[in-house]
């Protein structure tokens, strides 16, 4: 296995509604609703922090936007 390679891929995030289909191995997910104004504001803040090359602000904003985000140990 190479560095950074995943053993498995998480395709379902907690809170997404699983909707069954007629096929037993296929499901649909009802995604979480998104406030586009808030999302665009967060993206703009990330872009600003990237322009400033402020690693700490970028990591903090990513943790705020994506609670499941855990930075790699060599990136903190």
Buried (B, 14 or more C-beta within 10 A) or exposed (E): EEEEEEEEEEEEEEEEEEEEEEEEEEEEEEEEEEEEEEEEEBEEBBEEBEEEEEEEBBBEBBEEBEEEEEEEEEEE
